[in-house]
Amino acid sequence: MDKQANITDLTTLMARFTSYIGKRLPTDVTEKLGELRTKEVNFLAKEVYESMRANQEAADTLDRPSCQDTGVIQYFLTAGARFPLLGELESILLNATLGATKEGPLRHNAVETFVEKNTGTNTGSKIPWLDWDIVPDDDSVTIDVYMAGGGCTLPGKATVLMPGQGYEGVAEFVFDVVTSRGVNACPPLLVGVGVSTSAETAARLSKKAILRPVNSRHPSDNAALMEELLTEGLNELGLGPQGLTGNNSVMGVNIESSARHPSTIGVAVSTGCWAHRRGRIKINADFSWEVLSHEGFTL
């Protein structure tokens, strides 16, 4: 098969996968929502969870987006340096976004900054957003697709703490963000926390955190303990589904971290709503592929 045929096929695959994740939640999120629903004792909260379940069932059956806000499309690539179409991936994902917008269909959400004009295509300057990690001596690419909706993006915040504030300062910042704006993001939330040197590195890590599975665990025991404690503490707030009170405020808290300068603690929070629309697909050098986030996807 020639190069152009491979480009066409990969574009079609990514357009359909992007459209697909707008209609069907990843398996781990679906299972977590089911778990929270069974544990809920508040009558109104149980009804809201049931409405969420019915909404997802209808979206799947009718093949329609599960939320009217299909977000701004973001792709996070972990790409092998020897992947055959590495140089073409940017244009492939641009055209995949155009295809998904028609096929989904996806609401037009890309507004050119300072022009204040909707492009009508879900593409624009630097959109779809691409975030790259290049892996030496590898020939595959793993792509995380994320739909950054307005509500779930709204609480996002980053800052740099004084070193004396320590990890207590990190926890306080997370609580401040969730208590001030978390209800706007349609709880229960998946909370991503980035801890690094500066505002921008922490922010990138916080988004990486919400791409991880809900029940995943930081490899550091100390960080994993902080994930558990933050989850427990935020659930004590009792925001409940859609912020209408209930047993839980969050599906979980994921932390991503890097080494940092000794004089600063950069911290950032990103949140995913209950309809946390993300997907992960691995594409091999021979263009065979495997979906890692959803069960049942077919091209």
Salt bridges, closest charged atoms under 4 A:
ASP28 OD2 - ARG278 NH2 2.71
GLU35 OE2 - LYS32 NZ 3.24
GLU35 OE2 - LYS39 NZ 3.10
GLU50 OE2 - ARG53 NH2 2.59
GLU57 OE1 - ARG53 NH1 3.13
ASP60 OD1 - ARG24 NE 2.54
ASP63 OD1 - LYS23 NZ 3.36
ASP63 OD1 - ARG24 NH2 2.99
ASP69 OD1 - ARG107 NH2 3.26
GLU88 OE2 - LYS3 NZ 3.00
ASP131 OD1 - ARG204 NH2 2.68
ASP131 OD1 - LYS208 NZ 3.65
ASP133 OD1 - ARG204 NH2 3.17
ASP133 OD2 - LYS208 NZ 2.69
ASP144 OD1 - ARG280 NE 2.61
ASP221 OD1 - ARG217 NH2 3.31
GLU227 OE2 - ARG212 NH2 3.10
GLU256 OE2 - ARG212 NH1 2.95
